[in-house]
Amino acid sequence: MRALIHPLATEKSLSMIDRGNIIAYVVDYRSSKSDIKKEFEETFGVKIKKINTSMSIRNIKKAYITLKPEFKATDVARKLKLV
């Protein structure tokens, strides 16, 4: 099972990249925070400080991934072609 589905590219999520060093991702609704953390760190080669998740009414799970200060969310966003 893949935990990460696709990055969230809304106006709010793009502003969070600069303000809070946070990347927003749509994830599989069955995945846990540890699954998300493991896959994200392996895929992008960064370390995660914390993960907040939320579920929508339509069974869409979003993960707000805060990176450690030594890693930049803008670098990850460039790899994803969000910025």
Secondary structure by P-SEA (a helix, b strand, c coil): ccccccccccaaaaaaaacccbbbbbccccccaaaaaaaaaaaccccccbbbbbbccccbbbbbbbbcccccaaaaaaaaccc
